[in-house]
């Protein structure tokens, strides 16, 4: 009898373990399907410049893509309906057609951009079928919004995002610290540039870059107590020309992008200092000023570029090319 009880307990344990494995197990094939889905790469190239999953809550240009999915994907919705809704917004982004009213209030209406229909279809397909990378702060933020919508007060939680990010910043590795400096600077430049593009158009955006980009970058360098530069091998402003070492890393990043390798920062330890490099990669919005003349760059924009930058070399780019890099140095 005792042996029978032991045997039954053993069987229960074995089957219990098997059930647990079944719930948590993800096949290698499934992981490969996610990683190889063309929509993932297209989303990283075309969307993450504004909808980054790594930017902090307060230093963003737009909402993360996981938030877009949560607002657009409704219960019972088909993939075709989801794709059509995403496509309709991109074709006609206005305050009246927006589903993310909080994002529009904070970031403004997304500038209209032209994407191939197949690109949007692939991105939407990936968003519909798979989990999307989300910022570390997102789940708490999203849940707090739902609580607030139900009428429950959140007064005690005000400022939590900033406090948490400041606490986390103290524990960052050198690579993540450099990335934080680069991305927060990018966010400041991006918010200003996006606002001008939305309200005044490409010509005024060029004027902004000509007069305000350097002061804003320098102000962020002061905030972070670091040296922050945007450098390139094909400068528009001659002051942005990369030095010999930076040119080497630009070529390294070009090779990684061409080979579709993971793009990780390059971090170099220099005694008591850290040198950090991270690529600036083009998307469709960049091509308004950095694309091909008379194709993606309109004639009036070309004329303004020639007026501001007579020796301009920063044209001829296509989507997903290395335009230059962030060169950031700071003390350990």
LUMMARLO-133636 format. One record per residue (C-alpha): z, x, y; residue number from 1; residue in one letter. Coordinates in pm, 1 decimal. Layout:
+----------+----------+----------+-----+--------+
|       zz |       xx |       yy | num | residu |
+----------+----------+----------+-----+--------+
|        Z |        X |        Y | NUM |      A |
...
+----------+----------+----------+-----+--------+
//
This chain:
+----------+----------+----------+-----+--------+
|       zz |       xx |       yy | num | residu |
+----------+----------+----------+-----+--------+
|      0.0 |      0.0 |      0.0 |   1 |      X |
|     93.6 |    279.9 |    238.6 |   2 |      X |
|   -237.6 |    454.5 |    167.6 |   3 |      X |
|   -427.0 |    132.6 |    241.6 |   4 |      X |
|   -257.8 |     94.7 |    581.7 |   5 |      X |
|   -334.6 |    456.9 |    669.1 |   6 |      X |
|   -698.4 |    405.7 |    569.1 |   7 |      X |
|   -728.5 |     91.8 |    784.5 |   8 |      X |
|   -578.3 |    267.4 |   1086.8 |   9 |      X |
|   -816.5 |    558.6 |   1038.2 |  10 |      X |
|  -1116.9 |    324.6 |   1024.7 |  11 |      X |
|  -1002.4 |    145.0 |   1340.6 |  12 |      X |
|   -966.6 |    479.0 |   1518.7 |  13 |      X |
|  -1313.0 |    598.3 |   1411.6 |  14 |      X |
|  -1489.7 |    276.5 |   1509.8 |  15 |      X |
|  -1294.8 |    262.3 |   1836.2 |  16 |      X |
|  -1413.3 |    612.0 |   1924.8 |  17 |      X |
|  -1771.4 |    521.9 |   1838.4 |  18 |      X |
|  -1761.4 |    220.8 |   2069.2 |  19 |      X |
|  -1627.3 |    433.5 |   2351.8 |  20 |      X |
|  -1906.4 |    683.9 |   2301.3 |  21 |      X |
|  -2169.1 |    412.0 |   2306.6 |  22 |      X |
|  -2053.1 |    293.5 |   2648.2 |  23 |      X |
|  -2048.8 |    631.2 |   2815.8 |  24 |      X |
|  -2333.2 |    806.0 |   2638.8 |  25 |      X |
|  -2650.2 |    869.3 |   2838.7 |  26 |      X |
|  -2941.2 |   1013.6 |   2647.2 |  27 |      X |
|  -3122.8 |   1326.0 |   2756.9 |  28 |      X |
|  -3441.6 |   1120.1 |   2760.1 |  29 |      X |
|  -3288.6 |    875.9 |   3009.9 |  30 |      X |
|  -3180.1 |   1159.2 |   3240.1 |  31 |      X |
|  -3528.3 |   1310.0 |   3222.3 |  32 |      X |
|  -3680.8 |    972.4 |   3314.3 |  33 |      X |
|  -3463.6 |    953.8 |   3625.1 |  34 |      X |
|  -3535.3 |   1310.8 |   3732.7 |  35 |      X |
|  -3909.4 |   1287.0 |   3670.2 |  36 |      X |
|  -3962.2 |    951.1 |   3838.8 |  37 |      X |
|  -4208.6 |   1013.6 |   4125.8 |  38 |      X |
|  -4017.1 |    773.8 |   4349.9 |  39 |      X |
|  -3712.8 |   1001.9 |   4354.0 |  40 |      X |
|  -3906.4 |   1296.8 |   4495.3 |  41 |      X |
|  -4092.7 |   1075.4 |   4741.0 |  42 |      X |
|  -3763.3 |    930.8 |   4862.7 |  43 |      X |
|  -3616.3 |   1277.9 |   4912.0 |  44 |      X |
|  -3922.7 |   1389.0 |   5108.5 |  45 |      X |
|  -3985.4 |   1080.4 |   5319.3 |  46 |      X |
|  -3643.8 |    916.4 |   5357.6 |  47 |      X |
|  -3362.7 |   1169.1 |   5335.1 |  48 |      X |
|  -3434.1 |   1332.8 |   5670.8 |  49 |      X |
|  -3277.9 |   1022.5 |   5830.4 |  50 |      X |
|  -3107.9 |    854.0 |   5533.9 |  51 |      X |
|  -2938.2 |   1158.6 |   5384.1 |  52 |      X |
|  -2685.4 |   1111.2 |   5101.1 |  53 |      X |
|  -2491.3 |   1419.0 |   5214.1 |  54 |      X |
|  -2443.3 |   1358.3 |   5587.5 |  55 |      X |
|  -2098.6 |   1246.8 |   5698.2 |  56 |      X |
|  -2029.6 |    893.5 |   5818.7 |  57 |      X |
|  -2010.9 |    990.6 |   6185.7 |  58 |      X |
|  -2296.7 |   1242.3 |   6193.1 |  59 |      X |
|  -2586.9 |   1032.2 |   6074.7 |  60 |      X |
|  -2931.7 |    934.4 |   6199.2 |  61 |      X |
|  -2957.2 |    626.5 |   5976.6 |  62 |      X |
|  -2775.7 |    451.9 |   5689.8 |  63 |      X |
|  -2785.8 |    614.6 |   5343.9 |  64 |      X |
|  -3047.9 |    484.1 |   5101.8 |  65 |      X |
|  -2780.2 |    339.8 |   4874.0 |  66 |      X |
|  -2681.0 |    111.1 |   5163.6 |  67 |      X |
|  -3043.3 |      4.8 |   5204.3 |  68 |      X |
|  -3053.7 |    -86.9 |   4836.1 |  69 |      X |
|  -2730.6 |   -286.9 |   4852.9 |  70 |      X |
|  -2856.5 |   -490.4 |   5149.3 |  71 |      X |
|  -3204.8 |   -554.8 |   5014.1 |  72 |      X |
|  -3139.6 |   -606.7 |   4642.9 |  73 |      X |
|  -3015.4 |   -963.1 |   4599.9 |  74 |      X |
|  -2897.0 |  -1131.9 |   4280.4 |  75 |      X |
|  -3186.4 |  -1255.3 |   4069.7 |  76 |      X |
|  -3445.2 |  -1070.1 |   4277.2 |  77 |      X |
|  -3749.1 |   -935.1 |   4094.5 |  78 |      X |
|  -3880.6 |   -584.3 |   4144.8 |  79 |      X |
|  -4190.5 |   -727.8 |   4312.0 |  80 |      X |
|  -3980.2 |   -922.2 |   4563.7 |  81 |      X |
|  -3766.1 |   -616.7 |   4634.9 |  82 |      X |
|  -4073.8 |   -398.8 |   4687.8 |  83 |      X |
|  -4234.9 |   -657.3 |   4916.1 |  84 |      X |
|  -3921.3 |   -681.4 |   5130.6 |  85 |      X |
|  -3904.9 |   -303.0 |   5170.7 |  86 |      X |
|  -4277.6 |   -288.1 |   5247.9 |  87 |      X |
|  -4255.1 |   -570.5 |   5503.2 |  88 |      X |
|  -3973.8 |   -395.7 |   5689.9 |  89 |      X |
|  -4158.3 |    -63.9 |   5702.0 |  90 |      X |
|  -4477.1 |   -233.8 |   5822.4 |  91 |      X |
|  -4294.4 |   -429.5 |   6091.8 |  92 |      X |
|  -3950.0 |   -287.7 |   6176.9 |  93 |      X |
|  -3801.6 |   -513.8 |   6444.2 |  94 |      X |
|  -3456.3 |   -637.0 |   6533.5 |  95 |      X |
|  -3552.9 |   -989.6 |   6428.4 |  96 |      X |
|  -3675.5 |   -888.6 |   6081.5 |  97 |      X |
|  -3383.8 |   -654.5 |   6004.7 |  98 |      X |
|  -3146.3 |   -721.5 |   5715.2 |  99 |      X |
|  -2907.2 |   -442.9 |   5814.1 | 100 |      X |
|  -2780.1 |   -569.7 |   6148.0 | 101 |      X |
|  -2489.5 |   -326.0 |   6162.2 | 102 |      X |
|  -2725.0 |    -31.9 |   6110.9 | 103 |      X |
|  -2962.4 |   -159.4 |   6380.0 | 104 |      X |
|  -2671.4 |   -198.8 |   6620.5 | 105 |      X |
|  -2552.2 |    156.0 |   6553.1 | 106 |      X |
|  -2878.6 |    348.2 |   6504.3 | 107 |      X |
|  -3139.9 |    126.3 |   6666.3 | 108 |      X |
|  -3454.1 |     -8.8 |   6501.2 | 109 |      X |
|  -3631.5 |    240.1 |   6276.4 | 110 |      X |
|  -3949.3 |    377.3 |   6439.1 | 111 |      X |
|  -4263.7 |    239.6 |   6280.6 | 112 |      X |
|  -4427.3 |    490.8 |   6048.4 | 113 |      X |
|  -4735.8 |    478.1 |   5831.3 | 114 |      X |
|  -4685.1 |    540.4 |   5460.9 | 115 |      X |
|  -4932.9 |    492.5 |   5176.0 | 116 |      X |
|  -4861.9 |    165.2 |   4996.4 | 117 |      X |
|  -4827.6 |    351.2 |   4666.3 | 118 |      X |
|  -4556.1 |    574.1 |   4815.7 | 119 |      X |
|  -4344.6 |    272.8 |   4913.1 | 120 |      X |
|  -4409.3 |    113.8 |   4574.9 | 121 |      X |
|  -4287.0 |    422.4 |   4387.9 | 122 |      X |
|  -3978.4 |    461.3 |   4608.3 | 123 |      X |
|  -3893.2 |     92.1 |   4570.2 | 124 |      X |
|  -3946.4 |    113.7 |   4194.6 | 125 |      X |
|  -3701.6 |    402.7 |   4171.6 | 126 |      X |
|  -3446.2 |    230.2 |   4395.3 | 127 |      X |
|  -3465.2 |    -90.1 |   4191.6 | 128 |      X |
|  -3426.8 |     71.3 |   3848.0 | 129 |      X |
|  -3183.9 |    357.8 |   3904.4 | 130 |      X |
|  -2856.1 |    445.6 |   4072.2 | 131 |      X |
|  -2903.4 |    626.8 |   4401.9 | 132 |      X |
|  -2700.4 |    924.7 |   4514.6 | 133 |      X |
|  -2437.3 |    810.7 |   4761.5 | 134 |      X |
|  -2215.7 |    988.4 |   5016.4 | 135 |      X |
|  -1855.6 |   1054.5 |   4915.9 | 136 |      X |
|  -1730.6 |    814.5 |   5183.6 | 137 |      X |
|  -1969.2 |    529.7 |   5104.6 | 138 |      X |
|  -1781.2 |    325.1 |   4843.8 | 139 |      X |
|  -1465.7 |    295.3 |   5055.1 | 140 |      X |
|  -1674.9 |    216.9 |   5361.9 | 141 |      X |
|  -1879.3 |    -50.5 |   5184.5 | 142 |      X |
|  -1573.7 |   -214.8 |   5029.4 | 143 |      X |
|  -1390.3 |   -215.8 |   5362.1 | 144 |      X |
|  -1686.9 |   -392.6 |   5519.9 | 145 |      X |
|  -1670.9 |   -662.6 |   5253.0 | 146 |      X |
|  -1298.8 |   -709.0 |   5315.8 | 147 |      X |
|  -1359.1 |   -731.2 |   5689.0 | 148 |      X |
|  -1626.1 |   -996.4 |   5636.8 | 149 |      X |
|  -1366.4 |  -1204.7 |   5451.6 | 150 |      X |
|  -1148.8 |  -1201.6 |   5763.2 | 151 |      X |
|   -885.7 |   -949.2 |   5659.9 | 152 |      X |
|   -770.4 |   -701.0 |   5921.3 | 153 |      X |
|   -851.2 |   -331.5 |   5898.5 | 154 |      X |
|   -670.3 |   -204.8 |   6206.0 | 155 |      X |
|   -464.9 |     53.0 |   6019.7 | 156 |      X |
|   -774.8 |    212.1 |   5870.6 | 157 |      X |
|   -949.7 |    279.8 |   6199.3 | 158 |      X |
|  -1060.9 |    642.4 |   6220.5 | 159 |      X |
|  -1021.5 |    706.8 |   5848.0 | 160 |      X |
|  -1375.7 |    842.1 |   5811.5 | 161 |      X |
|  -1326.0 |   1104.8 |   6079.2 | 162 |      X |
|   -982.8 |   1206.1 |   5954.0 | 163 |      X |
|  -1107.0 |   1235.3 |   5596.6 | 164 |      X |
|  -1411.1 |   1438.4 |   5699.4 | 165 |      X |
|  -1197.5 |   1675.5 |   5906.2 | 166 |      X |
|   -960.4 |   1721.0 |   5613.4 | 167 |      X |
|  -1249.5 |   1782.0 |   5375.1 | 168 |      X |
|  -1412.5 |   2031.7 |   5613.9 | 169 |      X |
|  -1112.2 |   2260.3 |   5581.7 | 170 |      X |
|  -1178.0 |   2297.0 |   5207.8 | 171 |      X |
|  -1554.7 |   2351.6 |   5223.6 | 172 |      X |
|  -1722.5 |   2647.5 |   5057.6 | 173 |      X |
|  -1925.8 |   2876.1 |   5284.0 | 174 |      X |
|  -2246.7 |   2708.3 |   5168.8 | 175 |      X |
|  -2121.4 |   2356.9 |   5235.8 | 176 |      X |
|  -1974.1 |   2466.2 |   5565.3 | 177 |      X |
|  -2308.5 |   2607.5 |   5677.2 | 178 |      X |
|  -2485.3 |   2293.7 |   5559.1 | 179 |      X |
|  -2238.0 |   2082.4 |   5753.0 | 180 |      X |
|  -2309.2 |   2280.2 |   6070.9 | 181 |      X |
|  -2685.3 |   2247.3 |   6021.6 | 182 |      X |
|  -2683.3 |   1877.3 |   5933.4 | 183 |      X |
|  -2448.0 |   1772.4 |   6212.2 | 184 |      X |
|  -2670.2 |   1954.7 |   6461.3 | 185 |      X |
|  -2975.1 |   1792.9 |   6306.3 | 186 |      X |
|  -2805.0 |   1453.4 |   6340.1 | 187 |      X |
|  -2740.4 |   1503.8 |   6712.4 | 188 |      X |
|  -3099.4 |   1611.5 |   6773.4 | 189 |      X |
|  -3230.6 |   1337.7 |   6545.4 | 190 |      X |
|  -3037.1 |   1054.4 |   6707.4 | 191 |      X |
|  -3161.7 |   1151.8 |   7051.5 | 192 |      X |
|  -3518.6 |   1204.8 |   6934.7 | 193 |      X |
|  -3527.6 |    878.9 |   6738.0 | 194 |      X |
|  -3398.0 |    684.9 |   7036.0 | 195 |      X |
|  -3671.0 |    823.8 |   7260.1 | 196 |      X |
|  -3941.9 |    763.9 |   6999.3 | 197 |      X |
|  -3829.1 |    403.2 |   6963.9 | 198 |      X |
|  -3807.6 |    328.6 |   7334.3 | 199 |      X |
|  -4058.8 |    558.7 |   7503.4 | 200 |      X |
|  -4296.5 |    700.6 |   7242.9 | 201 |      X |
|  -4421.2 |   1040.6 |   7129.9 | 202 |      X |
|  -4507.9 |   1187.3 |   7471.3 | 203 |      X |
|  -4153.5 |   1139.9 |   7597.8 | 204 |      X |
|  -4022.0 |   1280.2 |   7269.9 | 205 |      X |
|  -4217.0 |   1598.7 |   7341.8 | 206 |      X |
|  -4056.5 |   1616.2 |   7684.2 | 207 |      X |
|  -3715.4 |   1580.6 |   7520.9 | 208 |      X |
|  -3788.0 |   1865.6 |   7278.9 | 209 |      X |
|  -3912.7 |   2080.5 |   7564.7 | 210 |      X |
|  -3605.7 |   2035.5 |   7783.6 | 211 |      X |
|  -3312.0 |   1915.8 |   7573.0 | 212 |      X |
|  -3338.5 |   2055.9 |   7220.0 | 213 |      X |
|  -3203.8 |   2400.4 |   7306.8 | 214 |      X |
|  -2904.8 |   2279.7 |   7514.6 | 215 |      X |
|  -2804.9 |   2029.4 |   7245.3 | 216 |      X |
|  -2829.6 |   2292.9 |   6971.7 | 217 |      X |
|  -2621.6 |   2534.2 |   7178.3 | 218 |      X |
|  -2359.8 |   2266.6 |   7242.4 | 219 |      X |
|  -2323.6 |   2207.1 |   6868.0 | 220 |      X |
|  -2294.7 |   2581.8 |   6812.5 | 221 |      X |
|  -2002.6 |   2579.7 |   7056.2 | 222 |      X |
|  -1841.4 |   2285.3 |   6874.4 | 223 |      X |
|  -1862.9 |   2467.6 |   6541.0 | 224 |      X |
|  -1789.2 |   2813.9 |   6680.2 | 225 |      X |
|  -2106.9 |   2938.6 |   6515.2 | 226 |      X |
|  -2454.0 |   3065.2 |   6598.1 | 227 |      X |
|  -2708.4 |   2794.3 |   6516.5 | 228 |      X |
|  -3083.2 |   2849.2 |   6541.2 | 229 |      X |
|  -3399.9 |   2673.1 |   6431.4 | 230 |      X |
|  -3661.7 |   2936.9 |   6354.7 | 231 |      X |
|  -4016.2 |   2933.9 |   6220.0 | 232 |      X |
|  -4315.3 |   3146.9 |   6129.2 | 233 |      X |
|  -4541.0 |   2915.6 |   6336.1 | 234 |      X |
|  -4356.6 |   2866.5 |   6664.3 | 235 |      X |
|  -4421.9 |   2608.7 |   6930.4 | 236 |      X |
|  -4166.6 |   2763.0 |   7160.5 | 237 |      X |
|  -4196.1 |   3144.6 |   7136.1 | 238 |      X |
|  -3815.6 |   3166.5 |   7141.5 | 239 |      X |
|  -3810.6 |   3007.1 |   6794.8 | 240 |      X |
|  -4001.9 |   3286.3 |   6621.0 | 241 |      X |
|  -3826.9 |   3401.0 |   6303.4 | 242 |      X |
|  -3718.3 |   3762.1 |   6269.3 | 243 |      X |
|  -3826.2 |   3979.0 |   5976.6 | 244 |      X |
|  -3535.9 |   3874.7 |   5753.7 | 245 |      X |
|  -3574.7 |   3505.7 |   5835.5 | 246 |      X |
|  -3946.0 |   3525.9 |   5754.3 | 247 |      X |
|  -3856.1 |   3643.2 |   5404.3 | 248 |      X |
|  -3639.0 |   3337.6 |   5346.6 | 249 |      X |
|  -3899.9 |   3102.9 |   5490.6 | 250 |      X |
|  -4140.0 |   3231.4 |   5225.9 | 251 |      X |
|  -3875.9 |   3187.3 |   4955.8 | 252 |      X |
|  -3823.2 |   2825.0 |   5055.4 | 253 |      X |
|  -4199.3 |   2765.0 |   5068.3 | 254 |      X |
|  -4223.0 |   2888.2 |   4711.2 | 255 |      X |
|  -3938.4 |   2661.3 |   4600.7 | 256 |      X |
|  -4095.4 |   2356.5 |   4765.7 | 257 |      X |
|  -4435.7 |   2437.3 |   4616.9 | 258 |      X |
|  -4284.1 |   2470.4 |   4269.3 | 259 |      X |
|  -4078.4 |   2153.0 |   4322.3 | 260 |      X |
|  -3757.3 |   2345.9 |   4255.6 | 261 |      X |
|  -3416.7 |   2228.2 |   4372.6 | 262 |      X |
|  -3363.6 |   2323.4 |   4736.8 | 263 |      X |
|  -3025.7 |   2491.5 |   4767.0 | 264 |      X |
|  -2906.5 |   2682.0 |   5074.0 | 265 |      X |
|  -2916.6 |   3060.5 |   5078.2 | 266 |      X |
|  -2576.9 |   3205.4 |   5167.4 | 267 |      X |
|  -2521.6 |   3575.3 |   5238.0 | 268 |      X |
|  -2180.5 |   3737.0 |   5280.9 | 269 |      X |
|  -2174.4 |   4000.3 |   5555.3 | 270 |      X |
|  -1825.9 |   4155.2 |   5563.6 | 271 |      X |
|  -1625.6 |   3902.6 |   5766.2 | 272 |      X |
|  -1928.3 |   3686.3 |   5849.2 | 273 |      X |
|  -2149.9 |   3439.5 |   5665.4 | 274 |      X |
|  -2524.9 |   3401.6 |   5715.3 | 275 |      X |
|  -2666.2 |   3067.0 |   5604.5 | 276 |      X |
|  -3028.8 |   2953.6 |   5564.9 | 277 |      X |
|  -3165.1 |   2607.7 |   5490.4 | 278 |      X |
|  -3524.6 |   2484.0 |   5520.9 | 279 |      X |
|  -3666.4 |   2239.3 |   5773.1 | 280 |      X |
|  -3916.1 |   2031.2 |   5575.6 | 281 |      X |
|  -4177.4 |   1802.3 |   5727.8 | 282 |      X |
|  -4199.8 |   1428.3 |   5675.8 | 283 |      X |
|  -4439.6 |   1167.7 |   5812.1 | 284 |      X |
|  -4256.8 |   1140.5 |   6144.6 | 285 |      X |
|  -4292.9 |   1514.5 |   6207.2 | 286 |      X |
|  -4669.5 |   1487.2 |   6179.2 | 287 |      X |
|  -4695.0 |   1292.8 |   6505.3 | 288 |      X |
|  -4646.1 |   1628.1 |   6680.5 | 289 |      X |
|  -4692.8 |   1885.5 |   6402.3 | 290 |      X |
|  -4971.7 |   1738.6 |   6190.4 | 291 |      X |
|  -5347.6 |   1776.8 |   6210.1 | 292 |      X |
|  -5518.8 |   1742.5 |   6549.7 | 293 |      X |
|  -5703.6 |   1413.4 |   6600.8 | 294 |      X |
|  -5578.6 |   1288.4 |   6265.1 | 295 |      X |
|  -5201.1 |   1256.0 |   6272.0 | 296 |      X |
|  -5170.0 |   1403.7 |   6623.7 | 297 |      X |
|  -5330.3 |   1182.0 |   6887.1 | 298 |      X |
|  -5539.9 |   1330.6 |   7165.6 | 299 |      X |
|  -5293.3 |   1252.7 |   7446.8 | 300 |      X |
|  -5015.2 |   1414.5 |   7243.4 | 301 |      X |
|  -5231.4 |   1723.7 |   7189.3 | 302 |      X |
|  -5293.1 |   1747.0 |   7562.4 | 303 |      X |
|  -4920.5 |   1729.2 |   7634.3 | 304 |      X |
|  -4847.0 |   1995.0 |   7371.9 | 305 |      X |
|  -5105.2 |   2223.5 |   7532.9 | 306 |      X |
|  -4945.5 |   2163.0 |   7871.9 | 307 |      X |
|  -4591.4 |   2244.5 |   7755.8 | 308 |      X |
|  -4679.2 |   2512.0 |   7500.3 | 309 |      X |
|  -5007.6 |   2694.7 |   7574.6 | 310 |      X |
|  -4956.5 |   2929.6 |   7278.0 | 311 |      X |
|  -4851.9 |   2660.7 |   7030.3 | 312 |      X |
|  -4893.0 |   2742.7 |   6661.5 | 313 |      X |
|  -4687.7 |   2457.4 |   6516.1 | 314 |      X |
|  -4966.7 |   2224.5 |   6405.2 | 315 |      X |
|  -5167.5 |   2163.8 |   6090.0 | 316 |      X |
|  -4874.0 |   2060.9 |   5871.7 | 317 |      X |
|  -4875.1 |   1799.0 |   5600.3 | 318 |      X |
|  -4583.1 |   1610.9 |   5446.6 | 319 |      X |
|  -4329.0 |   1816.0 |   5247.7 | 320 |      X |
|  -4405.8 |   2157.7 |   5391.1 | 321 |      X |
|  -4157.6 |   2413.8 |   5519.8 | 322 |      X |
|  -4174.6 |   2398.6 |   5898.2 | 323 |      X |
|  -3903.6 |   2661.9 |   5941.6 | 324 |      X |
|  -3535.4 |   2695.6 |   5868.9 | 325 |      X |
|  -3185.3 |   2657.4 |   5999.4 | 326 |      X |
|  -3033.9 |   2999.3 |   6055.0 | 327 |      X |
|  -2657.1 |   2967.4 |   6094.4 | 328 |      X |
|  -2397.2 |   3242.3 |   6116.0 | 329 |      X |
|  -2021.2 |   3205.6 |   6139.9 | 330 |      X |
|  -1698.6 |   3387.1 |   6063.0 | 331 |      X |
|  -1529.8 |   3337.8 |   5727.0 | 332 |      X |
+----------+----------+----------+-----+--------+
//
